[in-house]
Amino acid sequence: MNVGKRIVELREKRGISTNKLANLAGITQSYLRNIEIGKTNPTVEMLEYICEALNISIRDFFDVNESTELTTAISGLTEKQKSALLGFINSMK
């Protein structure tokens, strides 16, 4: 698993900037950015801080399933596209 990519995925899913996540986790923005781009790996302690800031457990962090690809695709949509997709999904009920 690419830890940095997973952090980016979870951060973007929650609409949090790198700076905000770093502040919430009590770490520097440059350190978090280095993790996200794969320049460094976090210690378990640092990963715990990041997970706490994302309101997830370490287990949730490593629990990647098939919906991750869909989540990633949706996170790349504009707000208008997300609204249209939600309308479509709701029409299927």
N, C-alpha and C positions, 0 to 999 in steps of 0.2 A: 504494500500500500504506500502511496505517495502521501505522506503526512501533510506536506505543504498544500498540495492540491485539495486535500480533504478539508483543511481549514478554510481555504478560499471558498470552496463549495458551500460549506456550512455558514460562513460569514455572509456571503452574497445571498444565500437563501433567506437570511434574516434581515437583509438590507442594512448591514453594518459596515462602515468603512474600516479600513485597516487601522486608522488612527483611533477610532472609537473602541474597537476590539482591544487594541493594545492598552488603552487607558482602563477599560473595564477589567482586563486581566492583570493590570499592574506591571506591565512590561513595556519596554521601549518600542516605538513604532519601527525603528530600524531592525531590531531583533526579530519582531514578528514578520516583517517584510522578508528578511533573510530566510526565515523558516518557509514562508509561502513560496519563494522562488527556488527553494531546494538548496540554498547555500549552506544551511546548517539544519541540524535536527534538534528539536526541543528535548530537554530532559523530561522525565516523567512528571516531575514537580511542575515544570512550566506548562506541560500539556494539560495537567489538572487545572491550572489557573485559566488557561484558554477555554477549556471545556466548561468550567464554572461560569465564565463570562458569556458563553454561548448558551447557558442553561441546559447543558446536556451532561450525561455521565461519560466516563471514559469508555464504558461498554457501548454506549450509543455512538460514540465517535468511530469505533472500529466496526460497528454493525452496518455494513454496506450491503444493500440488497439490489435487486433488479430495478427498483424504482429510481435509483440514483440517476440513471441516464435520463429518464423522463424529467426528474426534478431539475437537472442541469439544463435540459432543453427549455423548460418553462422559464427558468430564471433568466434566460437570454431574450425573452420576449419583451416587447414594449408593454406599457400599461394598457394601451388600447387592445393589443393582441391578447393579453391575459384576460381582459374583460370579455372579449369575443369568445375565447376558449371556454371560459366559465359559463357564458351564456349557452354555448353549444352543449356542454356537459349537463347543465341543468335541464336542457330541453329533452335529454335522453331519459330522464327519470319517469 
